[in-house]
Amino acid sequence: MMCEVLRLMFLLTTCAHMIQCSYDCNIKQILCKVFEAVVRDETVKFLDEYELIKDSQHGFQKERSCLTNLLLFLDQVLKSVDEGHCVDIVFLDLAKAFDKVPHLRLLGKLRKHGINGKLLRVIGDWLRNEFV
């Protein structure tokens, strides 16, 4: 997978030099976006293959979204109310929560789930803004 990422980066860099943009293009931003997409897709594929993602997880899943998660939650709340149970709901704003995640702890959890070697090093470099 790393070879594919590096080949893609080389191709994008070469193409970017050949094409003259009429507006300001930041190659580093483009490469980082491509890198993020490749790592995300490969990581999700790995987690799916080894069934490491719970069924309740909706983020980054095919045919699932925040909306499907909300609809499932609403269905469960209405079912509980219909059965006569009391329901308390707490909403948390987790905007920019990923920015506050301790990176060493995140890398440790990735390692624990079988993501290691070059991919783990590249993710660590990216988290430390040392990528590209």
Secondary structure, 3 states (H helix, E strand, C coil): CHHHHHHHHHHHHHHHHHCCCCCCCCHHHHHHHHHHHHHHHHHHHHHHHCCCCCCCCCCCCCCCCHHHHHHHHHHHHHHHHHCCCCCCCCCCCCCCHHHHCCHHHHHHHHHHCCCCHHHHHHHHHHHCCCCC
